[in-house]
Amino acid sequence: MKIGIACDHRGYELKNKIIKYLGKRNEVIDYGTDSGVIVDYVDYAKKLCENVKKDKLDFGILICGTGIGMTIAANKMKGIMCAKIDNEEEAYYAKAHNNANVISISSKKNILVVKDMIDKYMKAEFIDSERYKKRIKKIKDLEKNRSKNKK
């Protein structure tokens, strides 16, 4: 599996731990940041999400202090469905019900919890039913309408 990962300065340490964990059995592409020097999370969310949109990645992982900023930035990009996850249940539903192609995590999470959440997300499969496809279509329609309203 090809996984992209990016973070801001607050997520740098956790990102490295995740790369070490996932890199044993997956190809992990690091989109930065590369230190604890203060940066704008938006730049890194954009870099990762552009590659998810181009189908260069199976999914992406974003990390910032709370996970909220990265989620907001990612969801501004057309074609991205980013879910902020805090536990295994949310990780499962991010994929199974919403077919999220990016997950966002708080840098405050313990690596053991994070490993379990990522594993749960990766093992989940989108439930290909009309119920969930209809909801996702409605979300994509909102995205289209937002683009039309900008013109």
N, C-alpha and C positions, 0 to 999 in steps of 0.2 A: 504494500500500500504506500502511496506517495502522500505525505502529510506536510503541510506548510505550517510554520509557527512564527509568530512575531509578538513583540512586547514593547512596552515603554520601559523607562529606567526602573520603575518599581517592580516590574515583572522579570527582570533580567536573571536573577538567581533561580527562580522557579522554572523559567524557560529552559535553562541549562540542565536542570534535573529531569525535565520532561524529555528533552532531546536524548539524554543518556538512556532513559527508560525505553522510549519508543524506537530509538536507533538500533536496538538489538535485533529487531525483526521487521523494520520498515525503513523506507527512505524518507528521511526528514530534511526538509529544506528550511533553513533559518533565514528569515527576512529581517532580523535585527530586533532591537537595538543590540549593540555589542558591548555595552558597559552600563554602569549605574549613573552615568552622566544624564542630567535632565534633558528629556526630549518631548516632543509632542506626539502623543499616542496616535493621533489621526494619520500621520505620515506612514506609520507602520501598519495600521489597519488597511489603509489604501493599497500599499505595496502587496500585502498578502492577498487581499480580496481580488485585486486585478488578476492574479495568477489563478485563483479559484475560478473566476469568470471565464478565463481562457481554457478551462479544463486541463490545466497543467498539474492540478492537485486533486486528490480524492476528497479532501476536506482540509479546513484550516483551523488552527487554534490561536486565539488571541489572549494576551494576558496584560492586565494593567492593575492598578491598585485595588479597584473594586470590581472590574470587569464591565462596569456600566458604560464608561466612555468609549471603550473599544466596540461594544455592542452597538451603541448609537451610531458611531462613525461607519461601521461595517454595513449597517442596515440602510444607510443613505445611498449605497451603491447598488445600481440595478443588477438584478440576478443573484444577490446575496441574501441568504436567510440565515441570520446569525442569532443564536440563542445563548443568553447568559445562563450558565448552569452553576448550581451550588451543591448538588447532591446527585447520587446515582439515578434516582427516579427522574429528575429533570433531564439528565443526560439521555436517558432512554427515550423519553417523550420528545425531546428535541429532534431526534431522528425518526422515531416510529410514527409520530403524528404530524410533525411539521417538516420533515425532510430537510432539516437545517444542514447547510453545507459548511458552516463555520460555527464553532463554539467559542465562548468567551469565559474566562475564569479570573477570579480575584487572586492577586498575588499573595493574599493573606492565607490562602488554603494550604493545608499540610500536604506534602507530596504524596503520602499514602492515600489520602482522600482523593487527590487529583488523579492518581493512577487508576483508582477504581471507577471514577467518573468517566475518564477517557475510555477505559476498557468497556464500560457499559454502553457508551455511545457507539463505539466501533463494532460491537457485537449486535447492536440493534439494526433492524431493517425497517425501511419505510413500509407501513401498512398500506398497500396499494388498493385502497377502497374508495368508492365514490365520495364517501363522507369526508375523508381527508384531502382527496384531490380537489374537491369543490372548495374547501377552505383555502387551500394554497392558491387556487386560481383567483379567488377573491382578493388575496393579498397581492398577487401579481397585477391584477386589474387596478388596484390602488396605486401601484408603482407606475403603471402606464398613465393613469390619470394625472399623477403628480408631474410627469414629464410633459404632458399636454398643457397643463396649467402654467408651466414656466414660459411657454412660447408666447 
